[in-house]
C-alpha cells in the first residue's frame, strides 16, 4: 500500500490537526467503583461501620412502619367497592316544628313537597333523601311518605293521627 499511515498523517497535518490531538465529543464517564484501593481506601466513602456500611444492606422503608400503625377498618380494604358507596349523600334532616308551620291539615309530606316548600335543598340535581326528627311538636293529620322517620318522631306523628308510609 503506497503511503498508508504517512499519507493519512499528511492529510491531517494539512487540516492542522495531529492524530494524538483527537478527542471524543463527549467524555467517557465510568461508574465509580469504591472499596478497591486507590483514592477511596479504608471505609470507601461509606462512613464507619453500621448497617448502611455493609454490602447488600437493606433498610426497612419508614413508610411501611407508618402504614402498619394506621387502624384497619372492616369494609375499607379490597372489598370497599361493595360496602361503601362514596356517591351516596346523607339524608337531609327536617324537624317536626318546621313541618308544623308549613303544612296544613290533610297535606301529603314527601321529599318533593319538602323541596317545593324550601325545607330541604336539591341534592346533586335530584330530589334528596329526607329524615324527619322529633324536635318540636306536630298536631295535624297528614300523610308522610318516602321519608325516613326517627322512632320518637314516629311516636309523635301517630299520636297526632298522621299515617306514615316508608
LUMMARGU-722333 format. One record per residue (C-alpha): residue in three letters; x, y, z. Coordinates in pm, whole numbers, plus 50000, padded with zeros to 5 digits. Example, Ala and Ser with C-alpha at 12.3 -4.5 7.8 and 13.67 -1.06 7.14 Angstrom:
<atoms>
  rest      X      Y      Z
   Ala  51230  49550  50780
   Ser  51367  49894  50714
</atoms>
This chain:
<atoms>
  rest      X      Y      Z
   Unk  50000  50000  50000
   Unk  50167  50314  49890
   Unk  50171  50586  50152
   Unk  49933  50430  50412
   Unk  49967  50589  50752
   Unk  50208  50856  50640
   Unk  49966  50971  50369
   Unk  49689  50989  50630
   Unk  49906  51193  50868
   Unk  49997  51428  50584
   Unk  49629  51482  50503
   Unk  49555  51555  50874
   Unk  49850  51792  50900
   Unk  49707  51984  50605
   Unk  49399  52040  50819
   Unk  49617  52150  51111
   Unk  49549  51853  51341
   Unk  49758  51556  51458
   Unk  49636  51203  51544
   Unk  49735  51246  51909
   Unk  49516  51558  51932
   Unk  49190  51376  51853
   Unk  48934  51383  52138
   Unk  48585  51250  52193
   Unk  48297  51490  52162
   Unk  48157  51373  52497
   Unk  48388  51241  52768
   Unk  48358  50873  52861
   Unk  48216  50851  53212
   Unk  48293  50538  53407
   Unk  48094  50403  53702
   Unk  48259  50482  54034
   Unk  48388  50159  54194
   Unk  48451  50206  54564
   Unk  48644  49984  54802
   Unk  48911  49865  54561
   Unk  49216  50067  54661
   Unk  49317  50399  54512
   Unk  49180  50725  54646
   Unk  48891  50574  54842
   Unk  49058  50344  55091
   Unk  48958  50224  55436
   Unk  48579  50288  55458
   Unk  48542  50362  55085
   Unk  48318  50663  55141
   Unk  48063  50465  55345
   Unk  48133  50622  55685
   Unk  48205  50396  55982
   Unk  48055  50051  56045
   Unk  47680  50001  56086
   Unk  47414  49851  55862
   Unk  47447  50110  55586
   Unk  47822  50047  55557
   Unk  47771  49681  55466
   Unk  47745  49547  55115
   Unk  47393  49449  55013
   Unk  47234  49634  55306
   Unk  46855  49653  55315
   Unk  46691  49926  55520
   Unk  46323  49882  55612
   Unk  46125  50163  55446
   Unk  45995  50412  55704
   Unk  45661  50441  55523
   Unk  45590  50074  55595
   Unk  45607  50137  55971
   Unk  45369  50431  55938
   Unk  45120  50219  55740
   Unk  45136  49937  55997
   Unk  45037  50182  56275
   Unk  44722  50302  56096
   Unk  44396  50146  56220
   Unk  44240  49890  55989
   Unk  43863  49912  55941
   Unk  43635  49641  55814
   Unk  43496  49718  55472
   Unk  43770  49962  55374
   Unk  44007  49718  55208
   Unk  43983  49511  54894
   Unk  43603  49488  54927
   Unk  43547  49863  54971
   Unk  43355  49895  54645
   Unk  43089  49653  54767
   Unk  43046  49802  55116
   Unk  43086  50179  55079
   Unk  42903  50399  54832
   Unk  43104  50723  54804
   Unk  42833  50893  54595
   Unk  42552  50839  54848
   Unk  42460  51165  55021
   Unk  42344  51153  55384
   Unk  41974  51229  55430
   Unk  41874  51591  55496
   Unk  41719  51649  55836
   Unk  41378  51812  55894
   Unk  41231  51873  56239
   Unk  40864  51833  56331
   Unk  40837  52200  56438
   Unk  40934  52302  56080
   Unk  40661  52077  55935
   Unk  40402  52219  56178
   Unk  40443  52572  56046
   Unk  40445  52488  55673
   Unk  40194  52206  55612
   Unk  39815  52224  55657
   Unk  39573  51957  55775
   Unk  39545  51668  55522
   Unk  39858  51754  55319
   Unk  40094  51485  55196
   Unk  40454  51520  55317
   Unk  40703  51381  55064
   Unk  41063  51473  54976
   Unk  40927  51653  54666
   Unk  40679  51862  54869
   Unk  40952  51946  55123
   Unk  41173  52061  54834
   Unk  40893  52280  54691
   Unk  40827  52443  55031
   Unk  41202  52514  55076
   Unk  41262  52293  55381
   Unk  41532  52088  55205
   Unk  41778  52163  54926
   Unk  41825  51979  54600
   Unk  42096  51712  54632
   Unk  42322  51671  54327
   Unk  42047  51775  54091
   Unk  41788  51528  54223
   Unk  41531  51501  54497
   Unk  41718  51450  54825
   Unk  41670  51177  55082
   Unk  41494  51313  55393
   Unk  41479  51211  55759
   Unk  41222  51358  55997
   Unk  41338  51411  56356
   Unk  41123  51471  56666
   Unk  41235  51823  56763
   Unk  40917  52017  56842
   Unk  40552  51908  56826
   Unk  40320  51811  56542
   Unk  39940  51825  56579
   Unk  39798  51797  56225
   Unk  39668  51486  56049
   Unk  39879  51436  55738
   Unk  40029  51157  55531
   Unk  40408  51109  55534
   Unk  40560  50901  55255
   Unk  40906  50849  55109
   Unk  41084  50986  55417
   Unk  41278  50816  55691
   Unk  41135  50887  56035
   Unk  41310  50856  56371
   Unk  41142  50637  56635
   Unk  41047  50930  56863
   Unk  40916  51132  56565
   Unk  40707  50832  56455
   Unk  40552  50818  56802
   Unk  40458  51189  56793
   Unk  40320  51163  56438
   Unk  40099  50861  56514
   Unk  39972  51033  56831
   Unk  39861  51327  56610
   Unk  39684  51085  56373
   Unk  39933  51108  56086
   Unk  39987  50799  55872
   Unk  40349  50716  55790
   Unk  40435  50510  55481
   Unk  40804  50432  55424
</atoms>
